Amino acid sequence: NAGVTQTPKFQVLKTGQSMTLQCAQDMNHEYMSWYRQDPGMGLRLIHYSVGAGITDQGEVPNGYNVSRSTTEDFPLRLLSAAPSQTSVYFCASSYAPGAPYEQYFGPGTRLTVT
Amino acid sequence: AQSVTQPDIHITVSEGASLELRCNYSYGATPYLFWYVQSPGQGLQLLLKYFSGDTLVQGIKGFEAEFKRSQSSFNLRKPSVHWSDAAEYFCAVGIYSQGGSEKLVFGKGTKLTVNP
C-alpha cells in the first residue's frame, strides 16, 4: 500500500512550457485534490475531484487543468508555465467527499519556473 | 469567509520543555479542525482532528489539542518536546457540503525549532 504518490519530485521549466504533474493513490479513495504551498502562505486548494469524471475548481485554479479518468489518478496540467507557478505542489486524497475523513498527502513536487 | 490564523510564525523551545502552538479560526458553522505536521522536504501528516464530542483530543506523537468554541481556538500542546518534533505545523478547518464539495483551509504555519 503506497498511499499517495507524486512524480516528479523536482522539475524546472522555462516560461511558456507545459507539463503534467502526476498523482496516484492506491487506497480506492473517491476524493482527490491538488494544493500549492508557497512560503508564508500555507496550502491553497487548486482543483479537486469527488470521483472519476468529476472535477471542480478550488481557490487558485487559474493556469491549471485537471481531469480524472480513473479513481486512482488525478494529474495536474500546466498549459503554459509562468514564474508565479513556482511552488511546491501537493496531491491529497480522502475516502469520500463531503465528510470529514482524513486527507492523505503525497510527498510533493517542487516546481521552479524560470 | 473562512480563515485560520496561526499567530506565531516561528517558535523556538528547548528539548524537554512544554509546547503550545496557537490556532484561531473563523467559520460560521460547526468547525472540523485538524493539525498537520510537515517535516522538511516531506508531505503533511495528520496529528489529530476534532469533529465533535470531547473538546480535548489526543493525537499521535504525544500531541493533544483543545477546542474552545468561545475563543474560536484549537491550540496544540505537548508536555515535553523532543528534538524530532522540529517541523512546521499547520492548523486547518475542514469545510464540507452535502453536494460533495470539500476543502481544507490552512493557516500559514508555525515553524518549530528545538534547541538541545
Interface residues (C-beta under 8 A of the other chain):
Chain A: V4 Y31 S33 G40 M41 G42 L43 R44 L45 Y48 V50 G51 I54 D56 G58 E59 F90 A92 S94 P97 G98 A99 P100 E102 Q103 F105 G106 P107 G108
Chain B: V4 I9 Y32 Y36 G41 Q42 G43 L44 Q45 L46 K49 F51 F90 G94 Y96 S97 Q98 G99 G100 S101 E102 K103 L104 F106 G107 K108 G109
